[in-house]
Amino acid sequence: MSFTDQITRAAAGVPKIAVGVLLGILVLGVFVMGFDQGQLFSVAQGEQAYEDMWMHEFYHDMRHAAGFACH
């Protein structure tokens, strides 16, 4: 076999599994942001979760830490 008989194939592009994982993270993030007013923790905490709003406070503080004005 000579060198001229060999074919090199270069694979370029983003792996589909990486795109799927990132889309999954995006969907989960949108879900959490959409229900950050106590909906997620109300299963475990009951009505107290609507007053505490743990996820809302977490994202609120993260907005301030990142330097974005949110109110």
QUIPE-V842417 format. One record per backbone hydrogen bond with DSSP energy under -1.0 kcal/mol. CO is the residue of the C=O (numbers start at 1). NH is the residue of the N-H. E is the energy in kcal/mol with one decimal. If there is no record, write none. Layout:
CO/NH/E ; CO/NH/E
//
This chain:
2/5/-1.2 ; 15/19/-1.6 ; 16/20/-2.4 ; 17/21/-2.4 ; 18/22/-2.4 ; 19/23/-2.3 ; 20/24/-2.2 ; 21/25/-2.2 ; 22/26/-2.2 ; 23/27/-2.6 ; 24/28/-2.4 ; 25/29/-2.5 ; 26/30/-2.5 ; 27/31/-2.3 ; 28/32/-2.6 ; 29/33/-2.6 ; 30/34/-2.1 ; 31/35/-1.3 ; 35/40/-1.1 ; 36/56/-1.1 ; 38/42/-1.1 ; 41/45/-3.2 ; 42/46/-1.4 ; 46/49/-1.3 ; 47/50/-1.0 ; 48/52/-2.3 ; 49/53/-2.3 ; 53/57/-2.4 ; 54/58/-2.4 ; 55/59/-2.7 ; 56/60/-2.4 ; 57/61/-2.6 ; 58/62/-2.1 ; 59/63/-2.1 ; 60/64/-1.7 ; 61/65/-2.5 ; 62/66/-2.0 ; 63/68/-2.4 ; 64/67/-1.0
//
